[in-house]
Amino acid sequence: MTRRYFATARREILPFLPENVARLLDLGCGTGSTIALVRKERAVTWAGGVELDAAAAEEARAHCEKLFVGDAATVCFEDEMAPSSLDLVLCLDILEHLADPWTMVRRLSPLLAPRGRLIVSVPNIRNWKLLWRLAAKGDFHYRDAGALDRTHLRFFVRDTAIELATCGGLAFVAAVNAHPFFFPDARFLLSRASGGKLEALLAKQWLVVAERTAAGATA
């Protein structure tokens, strides 16, 4: 499970990549597999990564021009990046591990160039299985993985995930189920039958995209 967590390339971000990605930063980059994926899709000239796990970070070096090893909350990565210099910032399954993810988003947002994008993924605490376990069994036990990973410090639903991604002054672009359902999955049918309203209960994870405006203003 640990190896899979660090090494999985997040293909669900591909439809939301900016047209031009010359410079990117991946917060919680794992082994760098998602950076490698973006390099295949865009003409990346510089990639930075931040990773706490030393073993995963060592593998990520092959995909990064600059790698910061340590806790993202205390690593001063922005000291080595000019404001408005990045086209893409990735925060995939990392912000929920931070005590203050809002401050992190406010640190990251000014680094984006006009039309640059922040892509965030966080677990959906409103998922029906979690609600059922809590309501029917009183089960809110932490686990080794999943939405109730014992290292998660913050919890989000769709609206609060959007608030997080945009709290640094970026414009909202999209919030989608990170792992959409396809026919004949019953969840696909339920979502369609409800006009998408049940997606808030069915989604395990939200993918939220925010963009710096053409004027480049951030809060």
Protein Blocks (a to p, Z undefined) as FASTA:
>chain_A
ZZmmmmpccfklmmmgcfbdfbccdehklnolmmmmmmmmpccfbdcdddfblmlmmmmm
mmpfbdcedjfklmcfklmccehkafbdcdehklmmpfblmlmmmmmmmmpcghiacddd
dddfkbfklmmmmmmnopacdcfedjklckbcbdcdfklmmmmmmmnopacfbdcdfbac
ddfbfklmmmmmnnommmmmmpmbdcddddddfkopaZZ
